[in-house]
Amino acid sequence: MDYDAIIIGAGVAGLASAVKLSSKGKKILLIEKLPVPGGFVTTFSRKGFVFESALHCVDGLQEKGEVRKILGEYGIDKKVDFIDLADFSRVIYPEYDFTSNFKRDEFVAYLKKEFSPEEAGIDKLFLAIDKFYHQVDWYKRSNLPLPLKLICASFMCPMIIRTSMITFEEFLNEFVKDIKLKGIITNIWNFVGLPPARISAFYFLVVFTGYHYVPTAYIRGSSSALFKAIVEKIKENGSEVKFNTQVSRIVTEGGKTVKAVVTDKGEVFTAKSIISNANPLDTFDKLIDNSTVKEAYRKKFSGLEKSISAFQIYLGLKTTAKNLGMSHYMYSINISYDHEEDLRSCFSADYEQRAFALVDHSRLDPNLAPVGKGTLLIMVLDSYTNWKDLSPQDYKAKKEQVARKLIERCEKYLPGLSANIEVMEIATPKTMERYGSSPEGAIYGFAQTPAQSVLRRTGYCTQVRGLYLTGAWTQPGAGVHACFVSGVDAADTVLRYLK
């Protein structure tokens, strides 16, 4: 059968592309190598405990939020239940301890109370962020054709243009000076993978406003409930989804136009277009059948910086984390106000000095754990270089050693944690590479530096006619919200091509 589009990978972006194209009447084949959808953002079960592999919460899931609107367009919002979140996180620094709760004004009031000499600068900073927020909102809502929208952006959205060219530290330095204040304002750097001195100001502000300006939500039954609902909708639209199937080759006509895909089972499926939700490095190095195209993209990607990875511990507890003293569903715990120092620690073997996060998903949805019990996720950013050259024996020993060290650090906030562990699974950057099919376990795709962000980031179109990219490595970037946008935009690009 000849399909309108074949989508490689049922990650968030691949699912978004598939549901949009199938809802527009296109015949789609979605192929996923894993047995479940979601890619990096999936769930797994152990002895009655359900663990989120990566998801903390999703900005844009609130009523009228961008992701909620995308789901609503296809009726998927009616297939799942949303759990509204009152707070984003408890934020802990050596001298500060507060709750971040999605309310811009309350965050500003807290900062001005704690850093009164910087009050005027704080006000100016947030007025500038307000302008950015409203200009991005205008850009998203505008129905102008893309070329005209880009032209208008130069005078309608000057903040977008300006922030796309500088780091967030450069932006922040115009308003405030106190090192501790800067550290607290940029606390969410873990969600973008680079400290303020290196992250694109545009990308950082998109994420920042997503968590400090509007509330968000979680999915009852875990993220898998949402992805299963999307798969169900794709099938209702008359399209097909294949799990446990890996694409081994993209067939082209002389490297110029896509023709088909070949699976690891020897199946051949032809299509007018192909969207790869696999990372672009593997798409061109391992899948494309033309050596000239391979070499061209190998050179193109060789100079691009990959993002950092992570080390995660999934715990099933004999009691709830709340009973151990956890006051909010998420903690962000920081040793230093200097996030550049935080990043340097990620490349060392010292796990004592790294910022880390705790997430209790079962606090939001008790059904994720057996009655009276709970789950806990411990996460630190980590470098692939800390793990890549270890022997199997050394790898196993180091994995368990690092896990014990991090659990000991958590005991300061959750006394009795060690004695209440019933189930434990550990993921290293090599785990991220293996299960997420992500080179060097990069959890945010290409790093969001100014040189690799916004329009400079890898786009959806390729030099092969009919072949498109989507996902965390492409525009606009990593994160569930961004990947939904990426998937929808890639689908729009394919729709124009199919015309």
Secondary structure, DSSP 8 states (H G I E B T S, - for coil): -EEEEEEE--BHHHHHHHHHHHHTT--EEEE-SSSSSBTTS-EEEETTEEEESS-S-BTT-STT-HHHHHHHHTTGGGTS-EEE-S-SEEEE-SS-EEEE-S-HHHHHHHHHHHTGGGHHHHHHHHHHHHHHHHHHHHHHH--S-HHHHHHHHHHH-HHHHHHTTSBHHHHHHTT---HHHHHHHTGGGGGTTS-TTTSBHHHHHHHHHHHHTS--EEETT-HHHHHHHHHHHHHHTT-EEE-S--EEEEEEETTTEEEEEEETTS-EEEEEEEEE-S-HHHIIIIIB--HHHHHHHHHHHHTS-B--EEEEEEEEESS-TGGGT--SSEEEE-S-S-HHHHHHHHTSS--SSS-EEEE-HHHH-GGGSSTT-EEEEEEEEE-GGGTTT--HHHHHHHHHHHHHHHHHHHTTTSTTTGGGEEEEEEE-HHHHHHHHT-GGG-TTSB---GGGSGGGS--SB-SSBTEEE-STTSSS-SSHHHHHHHHHHHHHHHHHHH-
